[in-house]
Structures are given as C-alpha cells and as structure tokens.
C-alpha cells in the first residue's frame, strides 16, 4: 500500500505518518527532504541551525517572497524524486510506504500531481472550520513553512498579527477545496478524533 497524506500544516499528517511507520510502513517526510536540500541556508544570524519555518518566516517579513519561491522549487524537486522512485519501483519505495506531504503540494503542477495519483492513494486529512483557530495559534507559536501564494494582504492600519488572523481562514478554505479535488479518500476530522480510532481503522477505510 502506497499512501500520500495531504492537508494543511497541523492537520495530523505527521502524527498519522508516524503511527503508520510504527505499523511497518516506510515513512518519508517531505519537509525533512526539503530541509536537507536547503540545509546550507538553514543557519541563523548567531550561526545556529534553524528550522524551515524560521528560515521562511511570516508573509509580512521582507525575505518571505524570495524564500517562498525557493521552498516551492525544492518541494517540486523532492516530488519529482518521489514520483521517479515510485515509477521505477526503486528499493526505497518497495512495500508499504507513506509520504507525509507538504501542505503546499497542491501547487506542484497538474503533471506531477497526476503522476503521484497514479502511483499512490492520496489521503486527505480534513480540517473543518472549527479547528482552524487552534491551527492558527499553533502556526503563530511555532513557525512552520506555510506557502501563502499571495493570499496575505495587510490592510491600512492593521497589525501584522491581525492581518494573519484575518487571512488564515480564507487560505485554509481555498486549500481544502484543492485537497478535496486531489484526494482519493478523505478522513474526516471527527472520525479520526473519536476515541479508539487507530491505524487499523484508518487502513480499513482505505481498503474499502
């Protein structure tokens, strides 16, 4: 079984990928692969290693646009490697595999995404509107590499934090539509949050 988990940052992709890895799946984290490509740049002013989220920053910061473009280029390169691995049936991709995709995978281009769909079951981790406030707070407290694609706009007199809060929900709404179109299967937020729901339940949904 080859799975590609998609959804917004904070939707549970990493959690369920780790659970599947514990059940015997080979686990690939796309953000880790992107970070490896950008490793020479992930150094802060004090020479310490920084995360992808710290490096990219928030959309109101001056370096953001350039770094967003470099992140997307690295992401496309990683996806091409994954598709090639699957198509050529290389040893790394043999057996049951789970790919923890980035939240911005939907921007990788129709050609690559069609190839990914042919090679994997694409599983969407739904995030309903009622979960989005907590996701925003998580993003503000722990910088993650979020691609805005021009959807951040600061109004006159508005603070950076207020603009982020106002623009974040529309970003998620637009993304959810794209995730839904791409996915083969959607795992509902309430469904996977219910008591006792585990990897066995997840795999049973996919087998059905």
C-alpha positions in Angstrom: 0.0 0.0 0.0 1.4 3.4 -1.1 -0.1 6.3 0.8 0.4 10.1 0.3 -1.1 12.1 3.2 -2.2 15.6 2.3 -3.7 18.5 4.3 -2.8 21.8 5.9 0.2 22.1 8.3 -1.1 21.0 11.7 -3.9 18.7 10.2 -2.3 15.5 11.6 -0.3 14.2 8.6 2.9 13.8 10.7 1.0 12.1 13.5 -0.6 9.5 11.3 2.5 9.0 9.2 4.4 8.2 12.4 1.7 5.8 13.5 1.8 4.0 10.1 5.6 3.9 10.4 5.2 2.1 13.8 3.0 -0.4 11.9 5.7 -1.3 9.4 5.3 1.4 6.7 8.4 3.1 5.3 8.0 6.8 6.2 9.1 9.7 4.1 8.6 13.3 5.4 8.7 15.8 2.5 9.5 18.7 4.8 12.6 16.8 6.0 13.7 16.1 2.4 13.2 19.8 1.5 15.2 20.8 4.6 18.0 18.5 3.5 18.1 20.3 0.1 18.1 23.8 1.7 20.4 22.8 4.6 23.2 25.2 3.7 20.7 28.1 4.1 19.2 27.0 7.4 21.6 28.9 9.6 20.5 31.8 11.7 22.4 35.1 12.4 24.0 33.5 15.5 25.3 30.5 13.4 22.8 28.1 15.0 20.7 25.7 12.9 17.2 26.9 12.3 14.0 25.2 11.1 12.4 25.6 7.7 9.6 27.7 9.3 12.1 30.1 11.0 14.0 30.4 7.7 10.9 31.2 5.6 9.3 33.5 8.3 5.9 35.1 8.1 4.4 36.6 4.9 4.9 40.2 6.1 8.6 39.8 6.5 10.9 41.2 3.7 12.7 37.9 3.0 9.5 35.9 2.7 8.6 36.1 -1.0 12.1 35.0 -2.2 12.3 32.2 0.3 8.7 31.0 -0.5 9.8 30.7 -4.2 13.0 28.7 -3.2 10.9 26.5 -0.9 8.5 25.7 -3.7 11.3 24.9 -6.1 12.9 22.5 -3.6 9.4 21.0 -3.0 8.9 20.3 -6.7 12.3 18.7 -6.9 11.5 16.4 -4.0 8.2 15.4 -5.5 9.9 14.6 -8.8 12.3 12.3 -6.9 9.4 10.6 -5.1 7.4 10.1 -8.4 10.6 8.7 -10.1 11.2 6.3 -7.1 7.6 5.0 -7.4 7.5 4.7 -11.2 10.9 2.9 -11.4 10.0 0.8 -8.4 13.2 1.5 -6.7 14.1 -0.4 -3.5 13.4 2.7 -1.3 9.8 2.6 -2.4 9.1 -1.1 -2.2 6.5 -2.5 0.1 4.1 -0.3 2.1 5.1 3.3 2.0 3.6 6.5 3.5 4.6 10.0 2.3 3.9 12.9 4.7 3.4 15.5 2.0 3.7 19.3 2.5 0.7 21.5 2.8 1.6 23.2 -0.4 1.9 20.0 -2.5 -1.3 21.2 -4.4 0.8 23.9 -6.1 3.3 21.4 -7.7 1.6 21.4 -11.1 -1.0 19.1 -12.7 1.5 16.9 -14.4 3.4 15.9 -11.3 0.2 15.5 -9.3 -1.4 13.2 -11.9 1.7 11.0 -11.7 1.5 11.0 -7.9 -2.1 10.0 -8.1 -1.3 7.1 -10.4 1.3 5.7 -8.0 -0.4 6.3 -4.6 -3.6 6.5 -2.7 -3.9 10.2 -1.8 -5.4 10.6 1.7 -6.8 14.0 2.7 -6.8 14.9 6.4 -9.8 17.2 6.6 -9.7 20.3 8.8 -13.1 21.8 9.4 -13.7 25.5 10.2 -14.0 24.9 13.9 -10.4 23.5 14.1 -8.8 26.4 12.3 -8.4 28.8 15.2 -6.3 26.3 17.1 -4.2 25.7 13.9 -3.6 29.4 13.6 -2.4 29.7 17.2 -0.1 26.7 16.6 1.3 28.4 13.5 1.9 31.7 15.4 3.6 29.9 18.3 5.7 27.5 16.2 6.7 28.8 12.8 6.1 26.4 10.1 6.8 26.7 6.3 3.4 27.9 5.1 3.1 29.0 1.5 0.6 31.9 1.1 0.8 32.3 -2.7 -0.3 36.0 -2.4 -3.3 35.4 -0.1 -1.8 37.5 2.7 -2.8 41.2 2.4 -2.4 43.7 5.2 -5.0 46.5 5.3 -4.1 50.1 6.2 -3.7 50.5 10.0 -3.8 46.7 10.5 -1.2 45.0 12.7 0.7 42.0 11.3 -0.9 39.7 13.7 -4.4 40.9 12.9 -3.8 40.5 9.2 -2.5 37.0 9.7 -5.6 36.1 11.7 -7.9 37.5 9.1 -6.2 35.9 6.1 -5.5 32.5 7.6 -9.0 31.1 7.4 -9.5 32.0 3.7 -6.2 30.4 3.0 -7.3 27.2 4.6 -10.7 27.3 2.8 -9.1 27.7 -0.6 -6.7 24.9 0.2 -9.4 22.5 1.4 -11.1 22.7 -2.0 -7.9 21.8 -3.7 -7.1 19.0 -1.3 -10.6 17.6 -1.8 -10.2 17.6 -5.6 -6.8 15.9 -5.4 -7.7 13.2 -2.8 -8.8 9.7 -3.4 -10.0 9.4 0.2 -10.9 11.9 2.9 -10.6 11.0 6.6 -12.9 13.3 8.5 -11.7 15.3 11.4 -14.4 13.9 13.8 -13.9 10.4 12.5 -10.2 10.3 13.2 -10.6 12.2 16.5 -13.1 9.7 18.0 -11.9 7.7 21.0 -10.2 4.4 20.0 -9.7 5.3 16.3 -6.3 4.0 15.3 -4.2 2.7 12.4 -6.3 -0.4 11.9 -9.4 1.8 11.5 -7.6 4.1 9.1 -6.3 1.2 6.9 -9.8 -0.4 6.9 -11.3 2.8 5.4 -8.6 2.8 2.7 -9.1 -0.9 1.9 -12.8 -0.3 1.5 
